[in-house]
Amino acid sequence: MRTLVFEPISGAAGDMVLAGLLGLGADRDKVCQVIESAVDVFVEVKTDNKKGIQAVDVQVRVPHETHSRHY
């Protein structure tokens, strides 16, 4: 049995948490589908390799029409 211990002592941004989970092997299509079905956003996932270090980059984008704030 595998155990994942997550202790964001100094905090963690949502995109960082998602990238970490996807990097550990979570199903990209399922994760994106769940997020996009819950709220009106588009999730973009990229894998990058720089100098032999592989990383996952997650960007959550909000459509321009719905991204307006009124104070």
Buried (B, 14 or more C-beta within 10 A) or exposed (E): EEEEEEEEEEEEEEBEEBBBBBEEEEEBEEBBEEBEEEEEBEBEBEEEEEEEEEEBEBEBEEEEEEEEEEE
